[in-house]
Amino acid sequence: MAIENKLPVKAVEYLKENFRKEFIFDLKGTRKIEGETFYQVEVSKDGLIHQLTFNQSGQKISEIADDAFPSEEGNAESNPEILD
């Protein structure tokens, strides 16, 4: 099932306007708070992982962006035992 079938229409419209389709990773989860459903989506753009939350109407209520490739963590130069 495509991610578009799992999200409210307005959320899908927002993602299509702001992110290329191939950069949408996945619907990471849904949560119900006080009877309202919230959708959490992760998307990659410009070297960042965007964590977006939409309400059941499809309105974006939050967005957090983190580096997709942190420079210090997992870097072979800073982790000598990985080197050949």
Distance bins in CASP14 RR format, pairs under 12 A and 6 or more apart:
PFRMAT RR
TARGET T0000
AUTHOR 0000-0000-0000
RMODE 2
METHOD distances of the structure
MODEL  1
1 7 0 0 0 0 0 1 0 0 0 0 0
1 26 0 0 0 0 0 1 0 0 0 0 0
1 27 0 0 0 0 1 0 0 0 0 0 0
2 12 0 0 0 0 1 0 0 0 0 0 0
2 15 0 0 0 0 0 1 0 0 0 0 0
2 21 0 0 0 0 1 0 0 0 0 0 0
2 24 0 0 0 0 1 0 0 0 0 0 0
2 26 0 0 0 0 0 1 0 0 0 0 0
2 27 0 0 0 0 0 1 0 0 0 0 0
3 11 0 0 0 0 1 0 0 0 0 0 0
3 12 1 0 0 1 0 0 0 0 0 0 0
3 15 0 0 0 0 1 0 0 0 0 0 0
3 16 0 0 0 0 0 1 0 0 0 0 0
3 19 0 0 0 0 0 1 0 0 0 0 0
3 21 0 0 0 0 1 0 0 0 0 0 0
3 22 0 0 0 0 0 1 0 0 0 0 0
3 23 0 0 0 0 0 1 0 0 0 0 0
3 24 1 0 1 0 0 0 0 0 0 0 0
3 25 0 0 0 0 1 0 0 0 0 0 0
3 26 1 0 0 1 0 0 0 0 0 0 0
3 27 1 0 1 0 0 0 0 0 0 0 0
3 28 0 0 0 0 0 1 0 0 0 0 0
3 29 0 0 0 0 0 1 0 0 0 0 0
3 39 0 0 0 0 1 0 0 0 0 0 0
3 40 0 0 0 0 0 1 0 0 0 0 0
3 41 1 0 0 1 0 0 0 0 0 0 0
3 42 0 0 0 0 0 1 0 0 0 0 0
3 43 0 0 0 0 0 1 0 0 0 0 0
3 52 0 0 0 0 0 1 0 0 0 0 0
3 54 0 0 0 0 0 1 0 0 0 0 0
4 10 0 0 0 0 0 1 0 0 0 0 0
4 11 0 0 0 0 1 0 0 0 0 0 0
4 12 1 0 1 0 0 0 0 0 0 0 0
4 13 0 0 0 0 1 0 0 0 0 0 0
4 14 0 0 0 0 0 1 0 0 0 0 0
4 15 0 0 0 0 1 0 0 0 0 0 0
4 16 0 0 0 0 1 0 0 0 0 0 0
4 21 0 0 0 0 1 0 0 0 0 0 0
4 24 0 0 0 0 1 0 0 0 0 0 0
4 27 0 0 0 0 1 0 0 0 0 0 0
4 39 0 0 0 0 0 1 0 0 0 0 0
4 41 0 0 0 0 0 1 0 0 0 0 0
5 11 0 0 0 0 0 1 0 0 0 0 0
5 12 0 0 0 0 1 0 0 0 0 0 0
5 27 0 0 0 0 1 0 0 0 0 0 0
6 12 0 0 0 0 1 0 0 0 0 0 0
6 15 0 0 0 0 0 1 0 0 0 0 0
6 24 0 0 0 0 0 1 0 0 0 0 0
6 26 0 0 0 0 1 0 0 0 0 0 0
6 27 1 0 1 0 0 0 0 0 0 0 0
6 28 0 0 0 0 0 1 0 0 0 0 0
6 29 0 0 0 0 1 0 0 0 0 0 0
6 30 0 0 0 0 1 0 0 0 0 0 0
6 37 0 0 0 0 0 1 0 0 0 0 0
6 39 1 0 0 1 0 0 0 0 0 0 0
6 40 0 0 0 0 0 1 0 0 0 0 0
6 41 0 0 0 0 1 0 0 0 0 0 0
6 54 0 0 0 0 0 1 0 0 0 0 0
6 58 0 0 0 0 0 1 0 0 0 0 0
7 13 0 0 0 0 1 0 0 0 0 0 0
7 14 0 0 0 0 1 0 0 0 0 0 0
7 15 1 0 0 1 0 0 0 0 0 0 0
7 16 0 0 0 0 0 1 0 0 0 0 0
7 24 0 0 0 0 1 0 0 0 0 0 0
7 26 0 0 0 0 0 1 0 0 0 0 0
7 27 1 0 0 1 0 0 0 0 0 0 0
7 28 0 0 0 0 0 1 0 0 0 0 0
7 29 0 0 0 0 0 1 0 0 0 0 0
7 30 0 0 0 0 1 0 0 0 0 0 0
7 37 0 0 0 0 0 1 0 0 0 0 0
7 38 0 0 0 0 0 1 0 0 0 0 0
7 39 1 0 1 0 0 0 0 0 0 0 0
7 40 0 0 0 0 0 1 0 0 0 0 0
7 41 1 0 0 1 0 0 0 0 0 0 0
7 43 0 0 0 0 0 1 0 0 0 0 0
7 52 0 0 0 0 0 1 0 0 0 0 0
7 53 0 0 0 0 0 1 0 0 0 0 0
7 54 1 0 0 1 0 0 0 0 0 0 0
7 55 0 0 0 0 0 1 0 0 0 0 0
7 56 0 0 0 0 1 0 0 0 0 0 0
7 57 0 0 0 0 0 1 0 0 0 0 0
7 58 1 0 0 1 0 0 0 0 0 0 0
7 59 0 0 0 0 0 1 0 0 0 0 0
7 60 0 0 0 0 0 1 0 0 0 0 0
8 14 0 0 0 0 1 0 0 0 0 0 0
8 15 0 0 0 0 0 1 0 0 0 0 0
8 27 0 0 0 0 0 1 0 0 0 0 0
8 30 0 0 0 0 0 1 0 0 0 0 0
8 36 0 0 0 0 0 1 0 0 0 0 0
8 37 0 0 0 0 1 0 0 0 0 0 0
8 38 0 0 0 0 0 1 0 0 0 0 0
8 39 1 0 0 1 0 0 0 0 0 0 0
8 41 0 0 0 0 0 1 0 0 0 0 0
8 54 1 0 0 1 0 0 0 0 0 0 0
8 55 1 0 0 1 0 0 0 0 0 0 0
8 56 1 0 0 1 0 0 0 0 0 0 0
8 57 1 0 0 1 0 0 0 0 0 0 0
8 58 1 1 0 0 0 0 0 0 0 0 0
8 59 0 0 0 0 1 0 0 0 0 0 0
8 60 0 0 0 0 0 1 0 0 0 0 0
8 61 0 0 0 0 0 1 0 0 0 0 0
9 15 0 0 0 0 0 1 0 0 0 0 0
9 16 0 0 0 0 0 1 0 0 0 0 0
9 39 0 0 0 0 0 1 0 0 0 0 0
9 54 0 0 0 0 0 1 0 0 0 0 0
9 56 0 0 0 0 0 1 0 0 0 0 0
9 57 0 0 0 0 1 0 0 0 0 0 0
9 58 1 0 0 1 0 0 0 0 0 0 0
9 59 0 0 0 0 0 1 0 0 0 0 0
10 16 0 0 0 0 0 1 0 0 0 0 0
10 17 0 0 0 0 0 1 0 0 0 0 0
10 39 0 0 0 0 0 1 0 0 0 0 0
10 54 1 0 0 1 0 0 0 0 0 0 0
10 55 0 0 0 0 1 0 0 0 0 0 0
10 56 0 0 0 0 1 0 0 0 0 0 0
10 57 1 0 0 1 0 0 0 0 0 0 0
10 58 1 1 0 0 0 0 0 0 0 0 0
10 59 1 0 0 1 0 0 0 0 0 0 0
10 60 0 0 0 0 1 0 0 0 0 0 0
10 61 0 0 0 0 0 1 0 0 0 0 0
11 17 0 0 0 0 0 1 0 0 0 0 0
11 18 0 0 0 0 0 1 0 0 0 0 0
11 19 0 0 0 0 0 1 0 0 0 0 0
11 24 0 0 0 0 0 1 0 0 0 0 0
11 27 0 0 0 0 1 0 0 0 0 0 0
11 30 0 0 0 0 0 1 0 0 0 0 0
11 37 0 0 0 0 0 1 0 0 0 0 0
11 38 0 0 0 0 0 1 0 0 0 0 0
11 39 1 0 0 1 0 0 0 0 0 0 0
11 40 0 0 0 0 0 1 0 0 0 0 0
11 41 1 0 0 1 0 0 0 0 0 0 0
11 43 0 0 0 0 0 1 0 0 0 0 0
11 52 0 0 0 0 1 0 0 0 0 0 0
11 53 0 0 0 0 1 0 0 0 0 0 0
11 54 1 0 1 0 0 0 0 0 0 0 0
11 55 0 0 0 0 1 0 0 0 0 0 0
11 56 0 0 0 0 1 0 0 0 0 0 0
11 57 0 0 0 0 1 0 0 0 0 0 0
11 58 1 1 0 0 0 0 0 0 0 0 0
11 59 1 0 0 1 0 0 0 0 0 0 0
11 60 1 0 0 1 0 0 0 0 0 0 0
11 61 0 0 0 0 0 1 0 0 0 0 0
12 18 0 0 0 0 0 1 0 0 0 0 0
12 19 0 0 0 0 0 1 0 0 0 0 0
12 21 0 0 0 0 0 1 0 0 0 0 0
12 24 0 0 0 0 1 0 0 0 0 0 0
12 27 0 0 0 0 0 1 0 0 0 0 0
12 39 0 0 0 0 0 1 0 0 0 0 0
12 41 0 0 0 0 1 0 0 0 0 0 0
12 52 0 0 0 0 0 1 0 0 0 0 0
12 54 0 0 0 0 1 0 0 0 0 0 0
12 58 0 0 0 0 1 0 0 0 0 0 0
12 60 0 0 0 0 0 1 0 0 0 0 0
13 19 0 0 0 0 0 1 0 0 0 0 0
13 54 0 0 0 0 0 1 0 0 0 0 0
13 57 0 0 0 0 0 1 0 0 0 0 0
13 58 0 0 0 0 1 0 0 0 0 0 0
13 59 0 0 0 0 0 1 0 0 0 0 0
13 60 0 0 0 0 0 1 0 0 0 0 0
14 24 0 0 0 0 0 1 0 0 0 0 0
14 39 0 0 0 0 0 1 0 0 0 0 0
14 41 0 0 0 0 1 0 0 0 0 0 0
14 43 0 0 0 0 0 1 0 0 0 0 0
14 50 0 0 0 0 0 1 0 0 0 0 0
14 52 0 0 0 0 1 0 0 0 0 0 0
14 53 0 0 0 0 0 1 0 0 0 0 0
14 54 1 0 0 1 0 0 0 0 0 0 0
14 55 0 0 0 0 0 1 0 0 0 0 0
14 57 0 0 0 0 0 1 0 0 0 0 0
14 58 1 0 0 1 0 0 0 0 0 0 0
14 59 0 0 0 0 1 0 0 0 0 0 0
14 60 1 0 1 0 0 0 0 0 0 0 0
14 61 0 0 0 0 0 1 0 0 0 0 0
14 63 0 0 0 0 0 1 0 0 0 0 0
15 21 0 0 0 0 1 0 0 0 0 0 0
15 22 0 0 0 0 0 1 0 0 0 0 0
15 23 0 0 0 0 1 0 0 0 0 0 0
15 24 1 0 0 1 0 0 0 0 0 0 0
15 25 0 0 0 0 0 1 0 0 0 0 0
15 26 0 0 0 0 0 1 0 0 0 0 0
15 27 0 0 0 0 0 1 0 0 0 0 0
15 39 0 0 0 0 0 1 0 0 0 0 0
15 41 1 0 0 1 0 0 0 0 0 0 0
15 42 0 0 0 0 0 1 0 0 0 0 0
15 43 1 0 0 1 0 0 0 0 0 0 0
15 44 0 0 0 0 0 1 0 0 0 0 0
15 45 0 0 0 0 0 1 0 0 0 0 0
15 50 0 0 0 0 1 0 0 0 0 0 0
15 52 1 0 0 1 0 0 0 0 0 0 0
15 54 0 0 0 0 1 0 0 0 0 0 0
15 58 0 0 0 0 0 1 0 0 0 0 0
15 60 0 0 0 0 1 0 0 0 0 0 0
15 63 0 0 0 0 0 1 0 0 0 0 0
16 22 0 0 0 0 0 1 0 0 0 0 0
16 23 0 0 0 0 0 1 0 0 0 0 0
16 24 0 0 0 0 1 0 0 0 0 0 0
16 43 0 0 0 0 0 1 0 0 0 0 0
17 60 0 0 0 0 0 1 0 0 0 0 0
18 24 0 0 0 0 0 1 0 0 0 0 0
18 41 0 0 0 0 0 1 0 0 0 0 0
18 43 0 0 0 0 1 0 0 0 0 0 0
18 45 1 0 0 1 0 0 0 0 0 0 0
18 46 0 0 0 0 0 1 0 0 0 0 0
18 50 0 0 0 0 1 0 0 0 0 0 0
18 52 0 0 0 0 1 0 0 0 0 0 0
18 60 0 0 0 0 1 0 0 0 0 0 0
18 63 0 0 0 0 1 0 0 0 0 0 0
19 25 0 0 0 0 0 1 0 0 0 0 0
19 41 0 0 0 0 1 0 0 0 0 0 0
19 42 0 0 0 0 0 1 0 0 0 0 0
19 43 1 0 1 0 0 0 0 0 0 0 0
19 44 0 0 0 0 1 0 0 0 0 0 0
19 45 1 0 1 0 0 0 0 0 0 0 0
19 46 0 0 0 0 0 1 0 0 0 0 0
19 48 0 0 0 0 0 1 0 0 0 0 0
19 49 0 0 0 0 0 1 0 0 0 0 0
19 50 1 0 0 1 0 0 0 0 0 0 0
19 52 0 0 0 0 1 0 0 0 0 0 0
19 60 0 0 0 0 0 1 0 0 0 0 0
19 63 0 0 0 0 0 1 0 0 0 0 0
19 65 0 0 0 0 0 1 0 0 0 0 0
20 43 0 0 0 0 1 0 0 0 0 0 0
20 44 0 0 0 0 1 0 0 0 0 0 0
20 45 1 0 0 1 0 0 0 0 0 0 0
20 46 0 0 0 0 0 1 0 0 0 0 0
21 43 0 0 0 0 0 1 0 0 0 0 0
21 44 0 0 0 0 0 1 0 0 0 0 0
21 45 0 0 0 0 0 1 0 0 0 0 0
22 43 0 0 0 0 0 1 0 0 0 0 0
22 44 0 0 0 0 1 0 0 0 0 0 0
22 45 0 0 0 0 0 1 0 0 0 0 0
23 41 0 0 0 0 0 1 0 0 0 0 0
23 42 0 0 0 0 1 0 0 0 0 0 0
23 43 1 0 1 0 0 0 0 0 0 0 0
23 44 1 0 1 0 0 0 0 0 0 0 0
23 45 1 0 1 0 0 0 0 0 0 0 0
23 46 0 0 0 0 1 0 0 0 0 0 0
23 47 0 0 0 0 1 0 0 0 0 0 0
23 48 0 0 0 0 0 1 0 0 0 0 0
23 49 0 0 0 0 1 0 0 0 0 0 0
23 50 0 0 0 0 1 0 0 0 0 0 0
23 52 0 0 0 0 0 1 0 0 0 0 0
23 68 0 0 0 0 0 1 0 0 0 0 0
24 41 1 0 0 1 0 0 0 0 0 0 0
24 42 0 0 0 0 1 0 0 0 0 0 0
24 43 1 0 1 0 0 0 0 0 0 0 0
24 44 0 0 0 0 1 0 0 0 0 0 0
24 45 0 0 0 0 1 0 0 0 0 0 0
24 49 0 0 0 0 0 1 0 0 0 0 0
24 50 0 0 0 0 1 0 0 0 0 0 0
24 52 0 0 0 0 1 0 0 0 0 0 0
25 40 0 0 0 0 0 1 0 0 0 0 0
25 41 1 0 0 1 0 0 0 0 0 0 0
25 42 1 0 1 0 0 0 0 0 0 0 0
25 43 1 0 0 1 0 0 0 0 0 0 0
25 44 1 0 0 1 0 0 0 0 0 0 0
25 45 0 0 0 0 0 1 0 0 0 0 0
25 49 1 0 0 1 0 0 0 0 0 0 0
25 50 0 0 0 0 1 0 0 0 0 0 0
25 51 0 0 0 0 1 0 0 0 0 0 0
25 52 0 0 0 0 0 1 0 0 0 0 0
25 68 0 0 0 0 0 1 0 0 0 0 0
26 39 0 0 0 0 0 1 0 0 0 0 0
26 40 0 0 0 0 1 0 0 0 0 0 0
26 41 1 0 0 1 0 0 0 0 0 0 0
26 42 1 0 0 1 0 0 0 0 0 0 0
26 43 0 0 0 0 1 0 0 0 0 0 0
26 44 0 0 0 0 0 1 0 0 0 0 0
26 49 0 0 0 0 0 1 0 0 0 0 0
26 51 0 0 0 0 0 1 0 0 0 0 0
26 52 0 0 0 0 0 1 0 0 0 0 0
27 37 0 0 0 0 0 1 0 0 0 0 0
27 38 0 0 0 0 0 1 0 0 0 0 0
27 39 1 0 0 1 0 0 0 0 0 0 0
27 40 1 0 0 1 0 0 0 0 0 0 0
27 41 1 0 1 0 0 0 0 0 0 0 0
27 42 0 0 0 0 1 0 0 0 0 0 0
27 43 0 0 0 0 0 1 0 0 0 0 0
27 51 0 0 0 0 0 1 0 0 0 0 0
27 52 0 0 0 0 0 1 0 0 0 0 0
27 53 0 0 0 0 0 1 0 0 0 0 0
27 54 0 0 0 0 1 0 0 0 0 0 0
28 38 0 0 0 0 0 1 0 0 0 0 0
28 39 0 0 0 0 1 0 0 0 0 0 0
28 40 1 0 1 0 0 0 0 0 0 0 0
28 41 1 0 0 1 0 0 0 0 0 0 0
28 42 1 0 1 0 0 0 0 0 0 0 0
28 43 0 0 0 0 0 1 0 0 0 0 0
28 49 0 0 0 0 0 1 0 0 0 0 0
28 50 0 0 0 0 0 1 0 0 0 0 0
28 51 1 0 0 1 0 0 0 0 0 0 0
28 52 0 0 0 0 1 0 0 0 0 0 0
28 53 0 0 0 0 1 0 0 0 0 0 0
28 54 0 0 0 0 0 1 0 0 0 0 0
28 64 0 0 0 0 0 1 0 0 0 0 0
29 37 0 0 0 0 0 1 0 0 0 0 0
29 38 0 0 0 0 1 0 0 0 0 0 0
29 39 1 0 0 1 0 0 0 0 0 0 0
29 40 1 0 1 0 0 0 0 0 0 0 0
29 41 0 0 0 0 1 0 0 0 0 0 0
29 42 0 0 0 0 1 0 0 0 0 0 0
29 51 0 0 0 0 0 1 0 0 0 0 0
29 52 0 0 0 0 0 1 0 0 0 0 0
29 53 0 0 0 0 1 0 0 0 0 0 0
29 54 0 0 0 0 0 1 0 0 0 0 0
30 36 0 0 0 0 0 1 0 0 0 0 0
30 37 1 0 1 0 0 0 0 0 0 0 0
30 38 1 0 0 1 0 0 0 0 0 0 0
30 39 1 0 1 0 0 0 0 0 0 0 0
30 40 1 0 0 1 0 0 0 0 0 0 0
30 41 0 0 0 0 0 1 0 0 0 0 0
30 53 0 0 0 0 0 1 0 0 0 0 0
30 54 0 0 0 0 1 0 0 0 0 0 0
30 55 0 0 0 0 0 1 0 0 0 0 0
30 56 0 0 0 0 1 0 0 0 0 0 0
31 37 1 0 0 1 0 0 0 0 0 0 0
31 38 1 0 1 0 0 0 0 0 0 0 0
31 39 0 0 0 0 1 0 0 0 0 0 0
31 40 1 0 0 1 0 0 0 0 0 0 0
31 53 0 0 0 0 1 0 0 0 0 0 0
31 54 0 0 0 0 0 1 0 0 0 0 0
31 55 0 0 0 0 0 1 0 0 0 0 0
31 56 0 0 0 0 0 1 0 0 0 0 0
31 61 0 0 0 0 0 1 0 0 0 0 0
32 38 1 0 0 1 0 0 0 0 0 0 0
32 39 0 0 0 0 0 1 0 0 0 0 0
32 55 0 0 0 0 0 1 0 0 0 0 0
32 56 0 0 0 0 1 0 0 0 0 0 0
33 39 0 0 0 0 0 1 0 0 0 0 0
33 53 0 0 0 0 0 1 0 0 0 0 0
33 55 0 0 0 0 1 0 0 0 0 0 0
33 56 0 0 0 0 0 1 0 0 0 0 0
33 61 0 0 0 0 0 1 0 0 0 0 0
34 55 0 0 0 0 0 1 0 0 0 0 0
34 56 0 0 0 0 0 1 0 0 0 0 0
35 55 0 0 0 0 0 1 0 0 0 0 0
35 56 0 0 0 0 1 0 0 0 0 0 0
36 53 0 0 0 0 0 1 0 0 0 0 0
36 54 0 0 0 0 0 1 0 0 0 0 0
36 55 1 0 0 1 0 0 0 0 0 0 0
36 56 1 0 1 0 0 0 0 0 0 0 0
36 57 0 0 0 0 1 0 0 0 0 0 0
36 58 0 0 0 0 0 1 0 0 0 0 0
36 59 0 0 0 0 0 1 0 0 0 0 0
36 61 0 0 0 0 0 1 0 0 0 0 0
37 53 0 0 0 0 0 1 0 0 0 0 0
37 54 0 0 0 0 1 0 0 0 0 0 0
37 55 1 0 0 1 0 0 0 0 0 0 0
37 56 1 0 1 0 0 0 0 0 0 0 0
37 57 0 0 0 0 1 0 0 0 0 0 0
37 58 0 0 0 0 1 0 0 0 0 0 0
37 61 0 0 0 0 0 1 0 0 0 0 0
38 52 0 0 0 0 0 1 0 0 0 0 0
38 53 1 0 1 0 0 0 0 0 0 0 0
38 54 1 0 0 1 0 0 0 0 0 0 0
38 55 1 0 1 0 0 0 0 0 0 0 0
38 56 1 0 0 1 0 0 0 0 0 0 0
38 57 0 0 0 0 0 1 0 0 0 0 0
38 58 0 0 0 0 1 0 0 0 0 0 0
38 59 0 0 0 0 0 1 0 0 0 0 0
38 60 0 0 0 0 0 1 0 0 0 0 0
38 61 1 0 0 1 0 0 0 0 0 0 0
38 62 0 0 0 0 1 0 0 0 0 0 0
39 51 0 0 0 0 0 1 0 0 0 0 0
39 52 0 0 0 0 1 0 0 0 0 0 0
39 53 1 0 0 1 0 0 0 0 0 0 0
39 54 1 0 1 0 0 0 0 0 0 0 0
39 55 1 0 0 1 0 0 0 0 0 0 0
39 56 1 0 0 1 0 0 0 0 0 0 0
39 57 0 0 0 0 0 1 0 0 0 0 0
39 58 1 0 0 1 0 0 0 0 0 0 0
39 59 0 0 0 0 0 1 0 0 0 0 0
39 60 0 0 0 0 1 0 0 0 0 0 0
39 61 0 0 0 0 1 0 0 0 0 0 0
39 62 0 0 0 0 0 1 0 0 0 0 0
40 50 0 0 0 0 0 1 0 0 0 0 0
40 51 1 0 0 1 0 0 0 0 0 0 0
40 52 1 0 0 1 0 0 0 0 0 0 0
40 53 1 0 1 0 0 0 0 0 0 0 0
40 54 0 0 0 0 1 0 0 0 0 0 0
40 55 0 0 0 0 0 1 0 0 0 0 0
40 60 0 0 0 0 0 1 0 0 0 0 0
40 61 0 0 0 0 0 1 0 0 0 0 0
40 62 0 0 0 0 1 0 0 0 0 0 0
40 63 0 0 0 0 0 1 0 0 0 0 0
40 64 0 0 0 0 0 1 0 0 0 0 0
41 49 0 0 0 0 0 1 0 0 0 0 0
41 50 0 0 0 0 1 0 0 0 0 0 0
41 51 1 0 0 1 0 0 0 0 0 0 0
41 52 1 0 1 0 0 0 0 0 0 0 0
41 53 1 0 0 1 0 0 0 0 0 0 0
41 54 1 0 0 1 0 0 0 0 0 0 0
41 58 0 0 0 0 0 1 0 0 0 0 0
41 60 0 0 0 0 1 0 0 0 0 0 0
41 61 0 0 0 0 0 1 0 0 0 0 0
41 62 0 0 0 0 0 1 0 0 0 0 0
41 63 0 0 0 0 1 0 0 0 0 0 0
41 64 0 0 0 0 0 1 0 0 0 0 0
42 48 0 0 0 0 0 1 0 0 0 0 0
42 49 1 0 1 0 0 0 0 0 0 0 0
42 50 1 0 0 1 0 0 0 0 0 0 0
42 51 1 0 1 0 0 0 0 0 0 0 0
42 52 1 0 0 1 0 0 0 0 0 0 0
42 53 0 0 0 0 0 1 0 0 0 0 0
42 63 0 0 0 0 0 1 0 0 0 0 0
42 64 0 0 0 0 1 0 0 0 0 0 0
42 65 0 0 0 0 0 1 0 0 0 0 0
42 66 0 0 0 0 1 0 0 0 0 0 0
42 68 0 0 0 0 0 1 0 0 0 0 0
43 49 1 0 0 1 0 0 0 0 0 0 0
43 50 1 0 1 0 0 0 0 0 0 0 0
43 51 0 0 0 0 1 0 0 0 0 0 0
43 52 1 0 0 1 0 0 0 0 0 0 0
43 53 0 0 0 0 0 1 0 0 0 0 0
43 54 0 0 0 0 0 1 0 0 0 0 0
43 60 0 0 0 0 0 1 0 0 0 0 0
43 63 0 0 0 0 1 0 0 0 0 0 0
43 64 0 0 0 0 0 1 0 0 0 0 0
43 65 0 0 0 0 1 0 0 0 0 0 0
43 66 0 0 0 0 0 1 0 0 0 0 0
43 68 0 0 0 0 0 1 0 0 0 0 0
44 50 1 0 0 1 0 0 0 0 0 0 0
44 51 0 0 0 0 0 1 0 0 0 0 0
44 52 0 0 0 0 0 1 0 0 0 0 0
44 65 0 0 0 0 0 1 0 0 0 0 0
44 66 0 0 0 0 0 1 0 0 0 0 0
44 67 0 0 0 0 0 1 0 0 0 0 0
44 68 1 0 1 0 0 0 0 0 0 0 0
44 69 0 0 0 0 0 1 0 0 0 0 0
45 51 0 0 0 0 0 1 0 0 0 0 0
45 52 0 0 0 0 0 1 0 0 0 0 0
45 63 0 0 0 0 0 1 0 0 0 0 0
45 65 0 0 0 0 1 0 0 0 0 0 0
45 66 0 0 0 0 0 1 0 0 0 0 0
45 68 0 0 0 0 1 0 0 0 0 0 0
46 65 0 0 0 0 1 0 0 0 0 0 0
46 67 0 0 0 0 0 1 0 0 0 0 0
46 68 0 0 0 0 1 0 0 0 0 0 0
46 69 0 0 0 0 0 1 0 0 0 0 0
47 65 0 0 0 0 1 0 0 0 0 0 0
47 66 0 0 0 0 1 0 0 0 0 0 0
47 67 1 0 0 1 0 0 0 0 0 0 0
47 68 1 0 1 0 0 0 0 0 0 0 0
47 69 1 0 0 1 0 0 0 0 0 0 0
47 70 0 0 0 0 0 1 0 0 0 0 0
47 71 0 0 0 0 0 1 0 0 0 0 0
48 63 0 0 0 0 0 1 0 0 0 0 0
48 64 0 0 0 0 1 0 0 0 0 0 0
48 65 1 0 1 0 0 0 0 0 0 0 0
48 66 1 0 0 1 0 0 0 0 0 0 0
48 67 1 0 0 1 0 0 0 0 0 0 0
48 68 1 0 1 0 0 0 0 0 0 0 0
48 69 0 0 0 0 1 0 0 0 0 0 0
48 70 0 0 0 0 0 1 0 0 0 0 0
49 63 0 0 0 0 0 1 0 0 0 0 0
49 64 0 0 0 0 1 0 0 0 0 0 0
49 65 1 0 0 1 0 0 0 0 0 0 0
49 66 1 0 1 0 0 0 0 0 0 0 0
49 67 1 0 0 1 0 0 0 0 0 0 0
49 68 1 0 1 0 0 0 0 0 0 0 0
49 69 0 0 0 0 1 0 0 0 0 0 0
49 70 0 0 0 0 0 1 0 0 0 0 0
50 60 0 0 0 0 0 1 0 0 0 0 0
50 62 0 0 0 0 0 1 0 0 0 0 0
50 63 1 0 1 0 0 0 0 0 0 0 0
50 64 1 0 0 1 0 0 0 0 0 0 0
50 65 1 0 1 0 0 0 0 0 0 0 0
50 66 0 0 0 0 1 0 0 0 0 0 0
50 67 0 0 0 0 0 1 0 0 0 0 0
50 68 0 0 0 0 1 0 0 0 0 0 0
51 60 0 0 0 0 0 1 0 0 0 0 0
51 61 0 0 0 0 0 1 0 0 0 0 0
51 62 0 0 0 0 1 0 0 0 0 0 0
51 63 1 0 0 1 0 0 0 0 0 0 0
51 64 1 0 1 0 0 0 0 0 0 0 0
51 65 1 0 0 1 0 0 0 0 0 0 0
51 66 1 0 0 1 0 0 0 0 0 0 0
51 68 0 0 0 0 0 1 0 0 0 0 0
52 58 0 0 0 0 0 1 0 0 0 0 0
52 59 0 0 0 0 0 1 0 0 0 0 0
52 60 1 0 1 0 0 0 0 0 0 0 0
52 61 0 0 0 0 1 0 0 0 0 0 0
52 62 1 0 0 1 0 0 0 0 0 0 0
52 63 1 0 1 0 0 0 0 0 0 0 0
52 64 0 0 0 0 1 0 0 0 0 0 0
52 65 0 0 0 0 1 0 0 0 0 0 0
53 59 0 0 0 0 1 0 0 0 0 0 0
53 60 1 0 0 1 0 0 0 0 0 0 0
53 61 1 0 1 0 0 0 0 0 0 0 0
53 62 1 0 1 0 0 0 0 0 0 0 0
53 63 1 0 0 1 0 0 0 0 0 0 0
53 64 0 0 0 0 1 0 0 0 0 0 0
54 60 1 0 1 0 0 0 0 0 0 0 0
54 61 1 0 0 1 0 0 0 0 0 0 0
54 62 0 0 0 0 1 0 0 0 0 0 0
54 63 0 0 0 0 1 0 0 0 0 0 0
55 61 1 0 1 0 0 0 0 0 0 0 0
55 62 0 0 0 0 1 0 0 0 0 0 0
66 73 0 0 0 0 0 1 0 0 0 0 0
67 73 0 0 0 0 1 0 0 0 0 0 0
67 74 0 0 0 0 0 1 0 0 0 0 0
67 75 0 0 0 0 0 1 0 0 0 0 0
69 75 0 0 0 0 1 0 0 0 0 0 0
70 78 0 0 0 0 0 1 0 0 0 0 0
71 77 0 0 0 0 1 0 0 0 0 0 0
71 78 0 0 0 0 1 0 0 0 0 0 0
72 78 1 0 1 0 0 0 0 0 0 0 0
72 79 0 0 0 0 1 0 0 0 0 0 0
73 79 0 0 0 0 1 0 0 0 0 0 0
74 80 0 0 0 0 0 1 0 0 0 0 0
74 81 0 0 0 0 0 1 0 0 0 0 0
74 82 1 0 0 1 0 0 0 0 0 0 0
75 82 0 0 0 0 1 0 0 0 0 0 0
75 83 0 0 0 0 0 1 0 0 0 0 0
76 82 1 0 1 0 0 0 0 0 0 0 0
76 83 1 0 1 0 0 0 0 0 0 0 0
76 84 0 0 0 0 1 0 0 0 0 0 0
77 83 0 0 0 0 1 0 0 0 0 0 0
END
